[in-house]
Amino acid sequence: MTCFVLCQISLKVNPLDGTAVYGDVSYTIECTITGTQATAWSWSKSSITSTSGNTATISSGSKYSIEIYPNATDLTIYNIVEEDEQEFFCQATIGGGLKFQTTSRLIVNGGLLTVTISPTKADVLQGQFQLISCFITGEPVASNIRWYFTPTGPKQRHLLYTGNTAKYSGGNTQNPSLTVLNFQSSDSGTYVCSASNAVGTSTSSYSVLRFISDLNITASLTPYPAIVGDSKVTLSCTINGEPPAFGWDWTKTQVDGGSSEIIAQGTYNAKRQIIRSATNPNLNIFSITEKDEGIYNCRANNGKRHFISNPVNLKVLEASIRTAPGEPETSSYVEFQIGMTVILSCSSTGANPPPSVTWLKDDIVITSGTNTTTSGNITTTTLTFTTFADDNLEVYECQVDNGFLRRPQVKTTYLTLKPSINPPGQPEITGSHQYNLGDTVKMICRSIGGNPLSTLNWLRDDNVITNGIISSTNNGVTTSTLTFTAGLKDHLEVFECQANNGVLNKPLTTTTYIEVYFAPTFPILTGPTNLISGSTGTWTCSSLNGYPAPTISIRIQDRHYTNDLIILQSYNVIDRSYTVTGTLDVVPLSNNSGQNLCCDASHLINNKVPQSVCLQLTIEDKEDKNIIIYAVIGLVAILLLFIIIMAVLCNNRNGKSQNRNRDRVYNEFNGNRGQSHVYDIPQDHRYRNSNYLTPTHRTADQHNQYLTTTYRTSDLSHSYFLPVNGSSRISTT
């Protein structure tokens, strides 16, 4: 009876395995009993992942609500969160204290969202747009989307204001992906997408966007041409852009057109060198010849595009001596009225190569309104402009440069609205340009007038010179004298005198320069010293690193070979010195033997003593040379003949070794007999040395150690007893 009753009792839950979504308001589990009524009900819970078996009793409250009925009980869970993912136990107690228990499992879906971003890296060209996709998965859904940005470089991350529709599109809960519009360098950096839901906030990985701009490439060259023989010319290339260029080269095209020659990145040889720089891959060209003339372009790429510079035209003049440009001559100061047209003129006479003449204002080159003309050896540049009020007391500077001096030469002028003002007079410099190394240099600068009187300063490399200065003022004339000893560092240096009394906006300036004459290294003479009369000899003489260019001549004794001497001259643009090389091809005569071939290098102003180096010549007649050659050939032939004869003799002696035993037996029966051989020889050999008396066949006698050999001539017979053991006894019959 008891078994029957108990077997009819059943305790069930609904749902047995249920699911809820994070953030749900409530979740209810029903527990029913059949076959009897429960006297008591209880609920407990345990973690699904727990292995300890510990349970906790559940009571009604803000989180849980328990409803009890005679045959059922309901458990309601409010505000579902991840922690509610549990196993819930329903327990019923019936009469007699018996207890029944069953389990319901709750799975909570949702939690922190998963946020991913794409692309992880991208290069964006200037002005284009870039989409950054943000993918959000999970429950509950995102209630808020935010984007964060960290600019390139060590800068702090900040929240993007995606409401700026001129810059961004999307980036919200309706469209989480973000589009950056009109991409600029300020948009280069790291982007992060962030999504929040009821669980919390999730953040994506990084998307790094790199700004790619057009490379701005500028190629430049000094405005004056090169000269054949220059040691070096530099073509400048400046590259700006992001990211920096990682590849570059140069191209060269002939002035009259044709295909381009590519000068590759990494070029580094005796003729050309490209500097390894992403911002300044300058091209150096060495040992300038006419073939270097052409149109050059600098090219670069940054991985996205290729860019090319403006063309620069390298002009190469014929080989000649360089000279400094004449001191610039400017217009005197100009009185003007506002709105009038003013023309300023600056000229320079001479110079090789021809100079560039430029105008500057506030140290900035003026390009608008300038015009350059050349008449004979005079180069003139005019500057035309309309005046304004702020031109009053403005100082304009003219610069003249042809690359020969270390710096441009300068002269200034100014504009004034009020002729009654008293600016200083334009400084004037007197003194020589040429000095020998070690001479005392004395330059005098004067400025007349000015109220107050002007102060004069000497400058070098934009630095005021304080040593060797003596200043004075007399009768409204301010004078400053600069004195120093000429050294190599002063060679072709430009010295600047400035006059200033505070009236003009800038000091008035005049420049001068000095040339320091110094001797080249001792000449080097190479070439043959031993020749055959009638053959050509080549001699080369080099005089290195002197200024001005030395003069080379080559002579044999007192005879100078002026017309046969080929002279090459090169100019070192670094130390500003000349190297001169002379090559002589000449056929010396036999009467030149014992004479000196000398190279004379003349240098320095007013110095008549040249540097000389000589080689003593040995000239042999062709006939004597032939006799010597024939004699040598004859000696060699005799030596070879002797070697051959000796070889034959040795071979015969070895070949007759088997006959020697037989000869011994024969001689035992013929002890006193000698073997005879008869030879016919020419009569003129009858008394020559014993080499001619050696028989080609001999027999050794053990009892008589001599061989008897008979030589027959046309009129005499001679018998010689030749000792086998080397004795010198000879008998003649």
Buried (B, 14 or more C-beta within 10 A) or exposed (E): EEEEEBEEBEBBBEEEEBBBEBBBEEBEBBBBBEBBEBEEBBBBBBBEEEEEEEBEEBEEEEEBBBEBEEEBBBBBBBBBBEEBBBBBBBBBBBEEEEEBEBBBBBEBBBBBBEBBBBEEEBBBEBEEEBEBBBBBEBBBBBEEBBBBBBBBEEEEEEEBEBEEEEBBBBBBEEEBBBBBBEBBBEBBBBBBBBBBBBBEBBBBEBBBBBBBBBBEBEBBBBBBBBBBBBBBBBBBBBBEBBBEBEEBBBBBBEEEEEEBEEBEBEBEEEEBBBBEBBBEBBBBBBBBBEEBBBBBBBBBBBEEEEBBBEEBEBBBBEBBEBBBBBBBBBBEBBEBEEEEEBEBBBBBBBBBBBBBBBBBBEEEEBEEBBEEEEEEEBBBBBBEBEBEEEBBBBBBBBBBBBBBBBBBBBBBBBBBBEEEBEBBBBBBBEBEEEBBBEBEBBBBBBBBBBEEBBBBBBBBEEEEBEEBBEEEBEEEBBBBBBEBEBEEEBBBBBBBBBBBBEBBEBBBBBBBBBBBBBBBBEBBBEBBEEBBBEEEBEBBBBBBBBBBBBBBBBBBEEEBBEEEBEBBBBBBBEEBBBBBBBBBEBEBEBEBBEBBBBBBBBBBEEEEEBBBBBBEBEBBBEEEEEEEEEEEEEEEEEEEEEEEEEEEEEEEEEEBEEEEEEBBEBBEEEEEEBBEBEEEBEEEEBEEEEEEBEBEEBBBBEEBEBBBBBBEBEEEEBBBBBEBEEEEEBEEE
